[in-house]
Structures are given as C-alpha cells and as structure tokens.
Amino acid sequence: RGCLRRGGELVLETLVIEGPEGSTLLPSGRYAKMRNVWFIPSPETLAGWLLRCGFRDIRIVDVSFTTTEEQRATEWM
C-alpha cells in the first residue's frame, strides 16, 4: 500500500478458490507446477485481507475459471 501514490489503485490478478469468507487453500509443495504459490484464498477472504492491510473501496471485478488451454507451455516458460 505504501508504494501507491495518493489516490492510486491496486489492480490485483491472482488465483482464487470457491468458498465463503475464511476459505483458503494452503498447498504443500508446488501447486499446478508453480513454485511461488503459498496461499489461494476465496475472493471474499482476499477482500478481507486487503481491508486488514488498509485498502478501501475494494471491488472484485471478475472471477474466471482457468482453462487447460491457458496453462500450456510457451517459449517464455
């Protein structure tokens, strides 16, 4: 939050799971072959975390399912 300019906006794109507020997946080891996934919250849980960190006017703009087509290897991976 301290890195945003006054009046700035945070746009956060992340993985989420279905579930009520408080739901969080804590993968042991890699999650879907990704090394840097530590927590996967529900959208409501993520919004709560952001509120606790001092963010305000939190909006969940879109929740989309990830398809296998999006997970294919590319020359950048």
N, C-alpha and C positions, 0 to 999 in steps of 0.2 A: 504494500500500500504506500509506503514511503517513497517509492520510485515514481509514482504518478504525479503529474502536475495537478495543481488545484483545479478541480472540475474535470479531471481526466477520467477516462473509462477503461476498465479492465475487460478485455474480451478473452474468455477462457474456453478453450475447446479441450475436452477430456473424456475419458471413459467413465461411464456410469453403469450401475446395475438397477434393475427394477426393485422397488421396495419402498416401505414407508420411511419417514424420517428416523434416523438412527441406524439404518441398514448400511453396512459396509462390508465389502469383501476384502480380506487380507490374504492375498495369495502367498503360498510358501514357495520359494524359488521363483522361476520365471512364470509370467502369465502370458500365454499366447506367444511364446518365444521372445517376449520383450523383457529386457533386463531392468528397466527403471520403473516398474510398476509396483508400488508399495501398498496403496490403498485404492479401492474402487468403491466410491460412495454412491448412494442413491442421489438423484438430483436434489431432493429435499434436504438430505444430510449435507451435501456440498453447500447449499444455500445457507444452512445453519452455521457451517464452518466459516463462511465468508462474513456473516453477521458478527460472529465472535471475534473476527480479526478486524472489525471496524468498518467494513464496507457497508454501503447502504444502497437503497434503490436497486436491489438485486432482481434481475429478470432472467428466467430460463426461456431462451428464445426458441430453441429447437432441441428435440431429443430424437435421434435417428438410430436405427439398428445398423450395425456394421455388417457388411456382407463379405463373403469369401472373396469376391472379386476385388474388393478394396485391400485385401490382405496379401495380394500376390507380390512376389519379389520383383524388384526393378533394378536397373543398373545402379541406382543410388544406394541400394541396400546390400 
